[in-house]
Each structure stands twice: as C-alpha cells, then as structure tokens.
Amino acid sequence: MAVDNDIYYMTTRRKPLHHDREEALKAGQKRYQGSECKHGHAGVRWASTGQCISCTQESRRKQTLKHEDHINRMVEIDHIHEEREMRRLEEEFYGFG
C-alpha cells in the first residue's frame, strides 16, 4: 500500500520526505520514505532506527492494552482483598462469624 508522497505532504503541510535514511538523518528529519515493511505498511520509517512507523505505533498500542489489562487485574485483586479485610473487621467488631 504505497502512499503518493506529493499528495500526502500537500494535505498535511509537511516537507516531503527523503527516500534515503542517511539523507533524512543529514537533513535532520525524523522520518523518511523507505520501502514497504513486511506487514505491508506504506513505508514511512523512523530515520533514527529505520523501523516502520505504523508497526511501532501498533506495538506501542498492544503494550498499552496489555499494561491496562494488568492494572485492571491488580485493581480487581486489591478490591477483593479490601472486601475480605472489611468482612474480617466487621466480624471482629460485631463478634460474629
């Protein structure tokens, strides 16, 4: 899925990308127009690493979701422990159980 460099940059008001990583680095650009990645993304890559921007964004999104799931599980566990502690304190205070 190649993107027409001229149309993309006319609509986003950015400078056209270099097609070579070394040129982009020399020009101080953060991105360059490379070849398509193995997942079929357009080929816009980070100049610093050469990695596909879409792939790195997708990876970051997956890590965020994984992290959120972990936090949610920890909150659930914490909530269960709080409920148990409250029951224990009630039983201790009221003398039943």
C-alpha positions as a printed NumPy array, in Angstrom:
array([[  0.   ,   0.   ,   0.   ],
       [  2.216,   2.81 ,  -1.243],
       [  1.274,   6.399,  -0.493],
       [  1.836,   9.126,  -3.063],
       [  4.433,  11.274,  -1.302],
       [  3.363,  14.535,  -3.013],
       [ -0.36 ,  14.206,  -2.228],
       [  0.329,  13.18 ,   1.382],
       [  2.536,  16.174,   2.042],
       [  0.29 ,  18.647,   0.217],
       [ -2.575,  17.664,   2.524],
       [ -0.533,  17.521,   5.752],
       [  1.609,  20.639,   5.061],
       [  4.823,  18.804,   5.889],
       [  8.066,  18.832,   3.973],
       [  8.454,  15.959,   1.507],
       [ 10.326,  13.014,   2.933],
       [ 13.72 ,  11.886,   1.753],
       [ 13.83 ,   8.433,   0.19 ],
       [ 17.125,   7.563,   1.831],
       [ 17.66 ,   7.16 ,   5.561],
       [ 21.12 ,   8.735,   5.517],
       [ 19.826,  11.813,   3.667],
       [ 16.982,  12.173,   6.152],
       [ 19.405,  11.97 ,   9.073],
       [ 21.699,  14.582,   7.491],
       [ 18.706,  16.873,   6.877],
       [ 17.555,  16.447,  10.493],
       [ 14.277,  14.787,   9.555],
       [ 12.74 ,  12.256,  11.911],
       [ 11.069,  10.238,   9.136],
       [ 11.891,   9.068,   5.645],
       [ 10.066,   7.265,   2.843],
       [ 11.529,   3.76 ,   2.729],
       [ 10.287,   0.503,   1.315],
       [  7.118,  -1.227,   2.471],
       [  7.529,  -3.176,   5.696],
       [  6.877,  -6.92 ,   5.924],
       [  3.347,  -6.16 ,   7.182],
       [  2.52 ,  -4.084,   4.081],
       [  2.563,  -0.618,   5.66 ],
       [  3.255,   2.395,   3.429],
       [  6.991,   2.578,   4.038],
       [  7.258,   5.705,   6.178],
       [ 10.029,   4.876,   8.647],
       [ 11.828,   6.428,  11.602],
       [ 15.159,   7.862,  10.464],
       [ 16.821,   7.08 ,  13.797],
       [ 16.07 ,   3.343,  13.777],
       [ 14.783,   2.522,  10.3  ],
       [ 11.685,   0.914,  11.797],
       [  8.243,   1.211,  10.225],
       [  6.256,   3.941,  11.999],
       [  2.955,   2.053,  11.721],
       [  4.493,  -1.095,  13.194],
       [  5.992,   0.777,  16.148],
       [  2.691,   2.532,  16.819],
       [  0.821,  -0.784,  16.655],
       [  3.333,  -2.387,  19.013],
       [  3.025,   0.511,  21.45 ],
       [ -0.78 ,   0.225,  21.346],
       [ -0.599,  -3.508,  22.128],
       [  1.787,  -2.883,  25.036],
       [ -0.554,  -0.204,  26.405],
       [ -3.533,  -2.575,  26.239],
       [ -1.505,  -5.327,  27.89 ],
       [ -0.45 ,  -2.904,  30.627],
       [ -4.057,  -1.72 ,  31.126],
       [ -5.239,  -5.335,  31.466],
       [ -2.571,  -5.949,  34.102],
       [ -3.591,  -2.825,  36.029],
       [ -7.268,  -3.801,  35.871],
       [ -6.452,  -7.274,  37.229],
       [ -4.428,  -5.75 ,  40.057],
       [ -7.291,  -3.388,  40.922],
       [ -9.702,  -6.35 ,  40.999],
       [ -7.377,  -8.308,  43.278],
       [ -6.943,  -5.278,  45.526],
       [-10.729,  -4.825,  45.682],
       [-11.204,  -8.484,  46.683],
       [ -8.603,  -8.121,  49.435],
       [-10.299,  -4.942,  50.697],
       [-13.68 ,  -6.723,  50.834],
       [-12.173,  -9.628,  52.764],
       [-10.472,  -7.246,  55.192],
       [-13.723,  -5.315,  55.719],
       [-15.599,  -8.57 ,  56.43 ],
       [-12.891,  -9.647,  58.866],
       [-13.024,  -6.305,  60.683],
       [-16.84 ,  -6.391,  60.838],
       [-16.776,  -9.917,  62.237],
       [-14.154,  -8.914,  64.767],
       [-16.027,  -5.729,  65.783],
       [-19.526,  -7.209,  65.917],
       [-18.37 , -10.562,  67.286],
       [-19.993, -12.867,  64.746],
       [-18.598, -15.264,  62.264]])
